Amino acid sequence: MFGIRSDADNILDAIKRSQGTIEFTLDGKIVDANSNFLKLMGYDLREVVGQHHRIFVTSEDSTSAEYKEFWRRLRAGESFGAVFRRVAKDGAEVWIQATYNPVLDRKGETYKIFKVATDVTESRLRAADHAGQVDAIRKSEAVIEFDLEGNITYANNHFLSAMGYRLEEIKGKHHRMFVDPAYAETKEYRDFWRRLAAGEYLSGEYQRYGKNGREVWIQASYNPIFDMAGRPFKVVKYAADVTETKRTAIDHAAQLEAVNKVEAAISFDMEGKVLDANKLFLDLMGYRLDEIKGKHHQMFVGKEAAQSAEYKEFWETLRSGKYLVSDFKRFAKNGKEVWIHASYNPVFDLNGKPFKVVKFASDITANMHARNVLQELAEGSSESAEMITSASEEMLASIREISQNMLKTQNIADEIVAKSDAAEEVRLDLEQTSEAMEGVVGIIRDLADQVNLLALNATIEAARAGDAGKGFAVVAGEVKSLATQTAKATDEIATQIESMQSITRRVTESTQDISNSAGSVADYVNAVASAVEEQTAVTQDISRNIEVVFRGIVELADCVRGIAK
């Protein structure tokens, strides 16, 4: 039978060809090692034979109680199989899947240790990397594990905190406790777990409910975990609480929807090409979406404006991330001029780079037309106010002149009244003198009558005396003639006095009328002067008020011009 190899020898050779092997004495010294093991550890055989096993472990491990216990148990005939950390010649860390096997003699006593090892460094590092990643995920994200039926087997503190539970409150219960009861009864929910049990990965944003029905939004992935045969055996879910972000997004979406209901909206890429537009914008400009989508914004501006430096600068400003808001003149499909008050708002990606521009616009065409009319009215009112102010100043000057003339008239009227009063006094004196002259005329008439009577008596006596009385008769005749002439003259004087009295009476009446008229004129002049004085004050007030109004109109005109600009 010599020269024939046993089946055990063949098996041992097969092991040595595929795996690393090394043999030790019972005290741990190396007896032999195959090329696979030596290559793995970076040694030649002569470098290791006679050396202790501790050359393959760290200094810490070699001096530990566990290491000593390890070799004691091997000497006692106990086998060990596990993954071990070892150290190569160059100090590199090597992980091996190894079995330490005591070899027994015919008496059943251990006389050496035979070790079989496989290099698992790469898989161990990969597993460590995976474990590290999983550990990092568990530290930063909410994690929960389910069996394939959906029953909870584990949850970390992040998940428990997000949902408001303790682990003992949820472990063993079904996932449906976190969803709306109505949704839990749907085919969609049953399909959800059917797909996971089949090994399908699912992710998305989910609405869930924590303890006491509190709404929680999560961004989550449901990950089936496979066994060595490639069969799923559990589901691990990684989740991030995005409740606040979701609520903010819902709020923003609601606000945007509200804005879209009342304002025209259109979006562009950063080159200015139309991406989308709402109905209000399309109605305002008279287009359908398919007529403008993909076309450049310049279709809404005039050709001249589209070629201007200002228009190029407009888009450069938006591309730099700055927003613009102002009043803009645009042109609708039919060429009609449309004025809009609009804001152009760059939208930024997660890196803070603008990737599109959203424009919100309000139609202010009617307002602009009204503004232009108002500006024209303001400018016209300004001119009218200037004319009114000038006319007011001229009227005020005229009133002052009238006032001065009325003052002169009043002085003249006062002089007339004074002279009328003086004339009245002269009239009274004249009347008294006329009355006195009447008395004198009466006396003269009486004397003439007496002289005439004496002359008559003298004539009679002269006639009686005859020739002796002739001379006396001549004298008496002369006296009589003189008396007659005196009487005649007296009558004429009386007639003149009566005429003078008649004239005096008329003068008196005229003087009285003049006096009355002069008094009336004086009263009228006083009244007019007072009215003129009041009118002067009122006109001055009007002039001041017009000046204030003028300044206001000027300010309004300036304001309107500013708004128009």
Secondary structure in CASP SS format (residue, H / E / C, confidence):
PFRMAT SS
TARGET T0000
AUTHOR 0000-0000-0000
METHOD secondary structure of the structure
MODEL  1
M C 1.00
F C 1.00
G C 1.00
I C 1.00
R C 1.00
S C 1.00
D H 1.00
A H 1.00
D H 1.00
N H 1.00
I H 1.00
L H 1.00
D H 1.00
A H 1.00
I H 1.00
K H 1.00
R H 1.00
S H 1.00
Q C 1.00
G E 1.00
T E 1.00
I E 1.00
E E 1.00
F E 1.00
T C 1.00
L C 1.00
D C 1.00
G C 1.00
K E 1.00
I E 1.00
V E 1.00
D E 1.00
A E 1.00
N C 1.00
S H 1.00
N H 1.00
F H 1.00
L H 1.00
K H 1.00
L H 1.00
M H 1.00
G C 1.00
Y C 1.00
D C 1.00
L H 1.00
R H 1.00
E H 1.00
V H 1.00
V C 1.00
G C 1.00
Q C 1.00
H E 1.00
H H 1.00
R H 1.00
I H 1.00
F H 1.00
V C 1.00
T C 1.00
S H 1.00
E H 1.00
D H 1.00
S H 1.00
T C 1.00
S C 1.00
A H 1.00
E H 1.00
Y H 1.00
K H 1.00
E H 1.00
F H 1.00
W H 1.00
R H 1.00
R H 1.00
L H 1.00
R H 1.00
A C 1.00
G C 1.00
E C 1.00
S C 1.00
F E 1.00
G E 1.00
A E 1.00
V E 1.00
F E 1.00
R E 1.00
R E 1.00
V E 1.00
A C 1.00
K C 1.00
D C 1.00
G C 1.00
A C 1.00
E E 1.00
V E 1.00
W E 1.00
I E 1.00
Q E 1.00
A E 1.00
T E 1.00
Y E 1.00
N E 1.00
P E 1.00
V E 1.00
L E 1.00
D C 1.00
R C 1.00
K C 1.00
G C 1.00
E C 1.00
T E 1.00
Y E 1.00
K E 1.00
I E 1.00
F E 1.00
K E 1.00
V E 1.00
A E 1.00
T E 1.00
D E 1.00
V C 1.00
T H 1.00
E H 1.00
S H 1.00
R H 1.00
L H 1.00
R H 1.00
A H 1.00
A H 1.00
D H 1.00
H H 1.00
A H 1.00
G H 1.00
Q H 1.00
V H 1.00
D H 1.00
A H 1.00
I H 1.00
R H 1.00
K H 1.00
S H 1.00
E C 1.00
A E 1.00
V E 1.00
I E 1.00
E E 1.00
F E 1.00
D C 1.00
L C 1.00
E C 1.00
G C 1.00
N E 1.00
I E 1.00
T E 1.00
Y E 1.00
A E 1.00
N C 1.00
N H 1.00
H H 1.00
F H 1.00
L H 1.00
S H 1.00
A H 1.00
M H 1.00
G C 1.00
Y C 1.00
R C 1.00
L H 1.00
E H 1.00
E H 1.00
I H 1.00
K C 1.00
G C 1.00
K C 1.00
H E 1.00
H H 1.00
R H 1.00
M H 1.00
F H 1.00
V C 1.00
D C 1.00
P H 1.00
A H 1.00
Y H 1.00
A H 1.00
E C 1.00
T C 1.00
K H 1.00
E H 1.00
Y H 1.00
R H 1.00
D H 1.00
F H 1.00
W H 1.00
R H 1.00
R H 1.00
L H 1.00
A H 1.00
A C 1.00
G C 1.00
E C 1.00
Y C 1.00
L E 1.00
S E 1.00
G E 1.00
E E 1.00
Y E 1.00
Q E 1.00
R E 1.00
Y E 1.00
G C 1.00
K H 1.00
N H 1.00
G H 1.00
R C 1.00
E E 1.00
V E 1.00
W E 1.00
I E 1.00
Q E 1.00
A E 1.00
S E 1.00
Y E 1.00
N E 1.00
P E 1.00
I E 1.00
F E 1.00
D C 1.00
M C 1.00
A C 1.00
G C 1.00
R C 1.00
P E 1.00
F E 1.00
K E 1.00
V E 1.00
V E 1.00
K E 1.00
Y E 1.00
A E 1.00
A E 1.00
D E 1.00
V C 1.00
T H 1.00
E H 1.00
T H 1.00
K H 1.00
R H 1.00
T H 1.00
A H 1.00
I H 1.00
D H 1.00
H H 1.00
A H 1.00
A H 1.00
Q H 1.00
L H 1.00
E H 1.00
A H 1.00
V H 1.00
N H 1.00
K H 1.00
V H 1.00
E C 1.00
A E 1.00
A E 1.00
I E 1.00
S E 1.00
F E 1.00
D E 1.00
M C 1.00
E C 1.00
G C 1.00
K E 1.00
V E 1.00
L E 1.00
D E 1.00
A E 1.00
N C 1.00
K H 1.00
L H 1.00
F H 1.00
L H 1.00
D H 1.00
L H 1.00
M H 1.00
G C 1.00
Y C 1.00
R C 1.00
L H 1.00
D H 1.00
E H 1.00
I H 1.00
K C 1.00
G C 1.00
K C 1.00
H E 1.00
H H 1.00
Q H 1.00
M H 1.00
F H 1.00
V C 1.00
G C 1.00
K H 1.00
E H 1.00
A H 1.00
A H 1.00
Q C 1.00
S C 1.00
A H 1.00
E H 1.00
Y H 1.00
K H 1.00
E H 1.00
F H 1.00
W H 1.00
E H 1.00
T H 1.00
L H 1.00
R H 1.00
S C 1.00
G C 1.00
K C 1.00
Y C 1.00
L E 1.00
V E 1.00
S E 1.00
D E 1.00
F E 1.00
K E 1.00
R E 1.00
F E 1.00
A C 1.00
K C 1.00
N C 1.00
G C 1.00
K C 1.00
E E 1.00
V E 1.00
W E 1.00
I E 1.00
H E 1.00
A E 1.00
S E 1.00
Y E 1.00
N E 1.00
P E 1.00
V E 1.00
F E 1.00
D C 1.00
L C 1.00
N C 1.00
G C 1.00
K C 1.00
P E 1.00
F E 1.00
K E 1.00
V E 1.00
V E 1.00
K E 1.00
F E 1.00
A E 1.00
S E 1.00
D E 1.00
I C 1.00
T H 1.00
A H 1.00
N H 1.00
M H 1.00
H H 1.00
A H 1.00
R H 1.00
N H 1.00
V H 1.00
L H 1.00
Q H 1.00
E H 1.00
L H 1.00
A H 1.00
E H 1.00
G H 1.00
S H 1.00
S H 1.00
E H 1.00
S H 1.00
A H 1.00
E H 1.00
M H 1.00
I H 1.00
T H 1.00
S H 1.00
A H 1.00
S H 1.00
E H 1.00
E H 1.00
M H 1.00
L H 1.00
A H 1.00
S H 1.00
I H 1.00
R H 1.00
E H 1.00
I H 1.00
S H 1.00
Q H 1.00
N H 1.00
M H 1.00
L H 1.00
K H 1.00
T H 1.00
Q H 1.00
N H 1.00
I H 1.00
A H 1.00
D H 1.00
E H 1.00
I H 1.00
V H 1.00
A H 1.00
K H 1.00
S H 1.00
D H 1.00
A H 1.00
A H 1.00
E H 1.00
E H 1.00
V H 1.00
R H 1.00
L H 1.00
D H 1.00
L H 1.00
E H 1.00
Q H 1.00
T H 1.00
S H 1.00
E H 1.00
A H 1.00
M H 1.00
E H 1.00
G H 1.00
V H 1.00
V H 1.00
G H 1.00
I H 1.00
I H 1.00
R H 1.00
D H 1.00
L H 1.00
A H 1.00
D H 1.00
Q H 1.00
V H 1.00
N H 1.00
L H 1.00
L H 1.00
A H 1.00
L H 1.00
N H 1.00
A H 1.00
T H 1.00
I H 1.00
E H 1.00
A H 1.00
A H 1.00
R H 1.00
A H 1.00
G H 1.00
D H 1.00
A H 1.00
G H 1.00
K H 1.00
G H 1.00
F H 1.00
A H 1.00
V H 1.00
V H 1.00
A H 1.00
G H 1.00
E H 1.00
V H 1.00
K H 1.00
S H 1.00
L H 1.00
A H 1.00
T H 1.00
Q H 1.00
T H 1.00
A H 1.00
K H 1.00
A H 1.00
T H 1.00
D H 1.00
E H 1.00
I H 1.00
A H 1.00
T H 1.00
Q H 1.00
I H 1.00
E H 1.00
S H 1.00
M H 1.00
Q H 1.00
S H 1.00
I H 1.00
T H 1.00
R H 1.00
R H 1.00
V H 1.00
T H 1.00
E H 1.00
S H 1.00
T H 1.00
Q H 1.00
D H 1.00
I H 1.00
S H 1.00
N H 1.00
S H 1.00
A H 1.00
G H 1.00
S H 1.00
V H 1.00
A H 1.00
D H 1.00
Y H 1.00
V H 1.00
N H 1.00
A H 1.00
V H 1.00
A H 1.00
S H 1.00
A H 1.00
V H 1.00
E H 1.00
E H 1.00
Q H 1.00
T H 1.00
A H 1.00
V H 1.00
T H 1.00
Q H 1.00
D H 1.00
I H 1.00
S H 1.00
R H 1.00
N H 1.00
I H 1.00
E H 1.00
V H 1.00
V H 1.00
F H 1.00
R H 1.00
G H 1.00
I H 1.00
V H 1.00
E H 1.00
L H 1.00
A H 1.00
D H 1.00
C H 1.00
V H 1.00
R H 1.00
G H 1.00
I H 1.00
A H 1.00
K C 1.00
END
